[in-house]
Amino acid sequence: MTKKLLISIVLISIISGIIIAGCGDTGSSQIVVPATGTPTQIASLITIKGQALEVNGTPIPNAFVVCVNLGLSASLSTLADQLGNYIFKNLPPGTYRIEIWRSEGDHNSSPGSPIGAINITVTEGTITVNVTVGTIDPTPTPTATNTPGGPTNTPGGPTATNTPTATNTPKTPTATNTPGGPTNTPVPAPTITNVNPSSVAVGDNVVITGNYFINVTSVTFSSSPAITYTVNSSTQITATVPAGAVTGLITVTTATGFDTVSFTMKSWHDISSNLTADQQHLLDVTFTGDDVWIAGDKPGELYHSIDGGTSFTPVPLPSPVYRAKLTASNGYTEYVTSLFARGANDVWGVTSYNGGGRVLHWNGSTLSAVGSPVSALNSIHFPPSGNIGYCCGSDGSAPYVGQVDTSVPSVTAFATPPGGPYSNCIVFPVDSNTGWVSSFTNGSIDRYAGGTWSNANPNPSGSFNSVYFIDNSNGWAVGQDSSTNAIIIHSTTGNSWSSQNLPVGITASNVTLMDVFFRNTQGWAVGRNSNTDLILYTNNSGNTWTVQYQSSTSPLSQLNAIYFDSNGVGYAVGNNKKIYKYY
């Protein structure tokens, strides 16, 4: 439906009538001002037309468009067509405001809140005014002034009305057209005010804020096009960091210009020299913020940093540190194999020595043993909430799983999985009802559900060094198949698996994978490629894996563990006292 509100114009000395009409459909309404007085030259009538557009430049079909004559405080309205086109004909020259709503109902419910509005002054001819969602010019305030030399009232006679003159607020654009020729309303070049986060990795989503993100043609990261980008509004864009991006500039380009903002690509940094202790191989890492813990195979110690890995302090294991009959040079053979931080002052670990192992707890000031020694332990993990965690290992002939109660604290034997005798990794991703444990021998992955353990049917079978699940269905495991080729397997059900491909150019027989870790769809697997430290990365749940880092060649090179927090900071540790930090 088209509405036309008629504009009344009072002319004191006009001899011929003026017809004013708004055209938005096949109908028309008009008024005729009768001729009076002395003939006066009449200005040519003008036409305003254009399109109602989304932020990305697509038309808004059947948009409700209002044309307001700011000098006369009168308006016309129309519905745009399927392509967002509208037109108002036979208007007197003056200052107008073109406003758009998605529907007439939206206008009626919120008449003062258009989704786009442009002010324009037209003196003659036809002008094209395209109105884009999010572009809203301030509403000018008309000012009425007396016309110099205007009529005065004669006592007792008729009253003359002064002719008002509209005065617009500053910055109202003025378009002067060649009669009959269209002119587009200029859209400023984009401006960027912020990007969050500013330190990113491939596959990360960033939010770019600014102004005039209208008709965006590209978003690039150091000249590499974004994987995808979405123009959320004229002031915000969400873009995905592409492969090939390097530290530099993000550029947003529109039809009228471009702007840039700096960003930094995260990368792996070798901070091994920050650990000065006499150490050869590092086995596990966990952290909360700048509070970092690292386990190594030097008997009797683990390592603690409170400054994000800038420096480390050795922390002796609680007495008595267990010894073997044939002792190492310092008499100790007990060392920490796995760590898990529930908080900066709530860190748990497990140890292994000849014939047994212990559960350890750090409370912020003291490292103490929990309960009595049990089997040699290789892994510890806690669900996101609750007081119960789990550890696993072997007594030499059968697998062992222990339940850790942090409220006591205590360690008690848990149900025994049916797999191989050497359980090396355990994970309970959601709660105590469902978990998995992997075995290096016998090629097994077992699943705990419904109060019992059962084989999780890994395929292909092999020797598994690590298993990790992000929920009760989606998980990954890494190890070697029966031909000692590196494998990555993935489950979406918790008990059926499929193989994932290693990166192109990587020879599986040269690769050993020791650990896998995921945050949602982003994941990492670490190990070695021949004699180099190797970090693999995926941002699509393992559908494609790439080499994120590979060190120079060094004897015994191999990364043994990796961990990331929710802020995208990560640590990887391994042989040759290697520590890498991702930031």
Secondary structure, 3 states (H helix, E strand, C coil): CCCECCCCCCCCCCCCCCEECCCCCCCCCCEECCCCCCCCCCCCCEEEEEEEECCCCCECCCCEEEEEECCCCEEEEEECCCCCEEEEEEECCEEEEEEEECCHHHHHHCCCCCCEEEEEEECCCEEECCEECCCECCCCCCCCCCCCCCCCCCCCCCCCCCCCCCCCCCCCCEECCCCCCCCCCCCCCCEEEEEECCEECCCCEEEEEEECCCCEEEEEECCEECCCEEEEECCEEEEECCCCCCCEEEEEEECCEEEEEEEEECCEEECHHHCCCCCCCEEEEEEECCEEEEEECCCCEEEEECCCCCCCEEEECCCCCCCCCCCCCCCCCCEEEEEEEEECCEEEEEEEECCEEEEEEECCCCEEEEEEEECEEEEEECCCCCCEEEEEEECCCCEEEEEEECCCCEEEECCCCCCCCCEEEEECCCCCCCEEEEECCCCCEEEEECCEEEECCCCCCEEEEEEEECCCCCEEEEEEECCCCEEEEEECCCCCCEEECCCCCCCHHHEEEEEEEEECCEEEEEEEECCEEEEEEECCCCCCCEEEEECCCCCCCCEEEEEECCCCCEEEEECCCEEEEEC
